[in-house]
Amino acid sequence: MHKDCERIMLTEDQLRSRVKEVALQVDKVYKDKCPLVVGILKGSIIFYSDFIRFLTMPVELDFMAVSSYGSGAVSSGKLNIKKDLDRDVKGRDVIIVEDIIDSGFTLACLKDLLLKRGAASVCIVTLLDKFERREYDIKSDYNCFLIENEFVVGYGLDYNEQYRHLPYIGILKRSVYE
Ligand code: PRP
């Protein structure tokens, strides 16, 4: 385990088997379609690449990079699109793949945006759900793990752009970020 982690929350084995289980559920639902699978950079990269490899229907892959300014109940949030999709979503079934849903701001904005652009459907797949932190009325259609409000890193998730490459989800030591 990395020295900056207090403990491992989700092991490589736990991640592999749950991601497979969820991907196979999605696969069944979309088996006659060709969805556009949209990964939200950068946190989703490892989850995304594991998830799509369990899909058996034809898929197209695309990515967005976004950041939020002033998200939260107090200030009025605004989503900043740093990298937009290459493909047109009009009439397409879209699957958004995201590492974590926290306040829900990012996914609420993204779903709204893609529907406004004319997507036929938008489904949200998340690896982690910090359900206690929700401020916006949005739910994942498929989520792998409900987690407590801990500072988690690894399997794509970062702190100051570090730890994304760890193959497990670890809880960061408080001393690292306090
Ligand atoms: C994280 C995560 C989501 C968002 C979730 O992204 O990947 O996009 O925060 O938070 P919310 O539900 O409160 O909106 P982050 O801005 O850390 O960027 P990253 O994916 O590049 O790490």
Boltz pocket constraint, residues with backbone or C-beta under 6 A from the ligand:
constraints:
  - pocket:
      binder: B
      contacts: [[A, 40], [A, 41], [A, 42], [A, 43], [A, 44], [A, 66], [A, 67], [A, 68], [A, 71], [A, 98], [A, 99], [A, 100], [A, 101], [A, 102], [A, 103], [A, 104], [A, 105], [A, 106], [A, 107], [A, 156], [A, 157], [A, 158]]
      max_distance: 6.0
